[in-house]
Amino acid sequence: MAKDVFLFSCPCCSKQIELDTHSGKARAVIPTEAKGNQSIDSLFAAQQHESKRLDNVFDNAKQDHQKQDQRLDELLRKAKGDTKKTPADKLRRPFDLD
């Protein structure tokens, strides 16, 4: 093996990676190597589990957004009601102080 070629394991997929520092190219040594030698069924089940988890996260975020929207609408209605209760005073503008 050349002096400027290094082999190491990928931290995310555990595949063997060959890095040539002279040319700056990297490649998988055995491209058919699978992550943890998992079967297609187990990968599919893991993907479905992750999909359900992300759906739950999205639904929770959507509900939180709707609650915040309702709270802000209620605050706006309350502020509008408070302005109707107070007498119609002339607005004070900084340039009108003369």
PyMOL commands that set and color helices and strands:
alter all, ss='L'
color gray80, all
select helices_A, chain A and resi 35-37+40-85+94-97
alter helices_A, ss='H'
color red, helices_A
select strands_A, chain A and resi 5-9+16-20+25-28
alter strands_A, ss='S'
color yellow, strands_A
deselect
rebuild
show_as cartoon
